[in-house]
Amino acid sequence: MADTLKFDLVSPERRLASGEATMVVAPGVEGDFGAMPGHSPFFATLRPGVVTAQMAGKEEKFVVFGGFAEIGPDRCSILVEDAVPAADAASAGIAERIVEAEKALAEADNDNTARRAQYLSDLRALQLVTA
């Protein structure tokens, strides 16, 4: 078994990271999960949070705002709606996203209230960990 897996983090605008990783931790909607070489295949939906990748002996962090992950024994591909390197979190507009999410929650019908409330909660938690 290899000691790394191929890691890609891609948004519609750009590829944020690509390389060999020894471990990737991502914010799944069912909870954070880690992927390492030899991992069983699965798909996951992501919530707003931080993706952390151990690459080339250093830790790389990215703020993501939802998306999907495909994990396999030798690959971890993460496709996100929007993301920035964690060092640029201040420019990610988290506060503005919270205001938009609060407005969307106030206008939500009963079918969307729980989902929008969870998204708002995730954004608020993300704001705390990136402050």
HELIX and SHEET records of a PDB file:
HELIX    1   1 ALA A   86  ALA A   92  5                                   7    
HELIX    2   2 ILE A   94  GLU A  107  1                                  14    
HELIX    3   3 THR A  113  THR A  130  1                                  18    
SHEET    1   A 6 GLY A  31  ALA A  35  0                                        
SHEET    2   A 6 ARG A  15  GLY A  28 -1                                        
SHEET    3   A 6 LEU A   5  VAL A  10 -1                                        
SHEET    4   A 6 ARG A  75  VAL A  80  1                                        
SHEET    5   A 6 LYS A  58  GLY A  72 -1                                        
SHEET    6   A 6 PHE A  42  MET A  55 -1                                        
SHEET    1   B 6 GLY A  31  ALA A  35  0                                        
SHEET    2   B 6 ARG A  15  GLY A  28 -1                                        
SHEET    3   B 6 LEU A   5  VAL A  10 -1                                        
SHEET    4   B 6 ARG A  75  VAL A  80  1                                        
SHEET    5   B 6 LYS A  58  GLY A  72 -1                                        
SHEET    6   B 6 ALA A  83  PRO A  85 -1                                        
END                                                                             
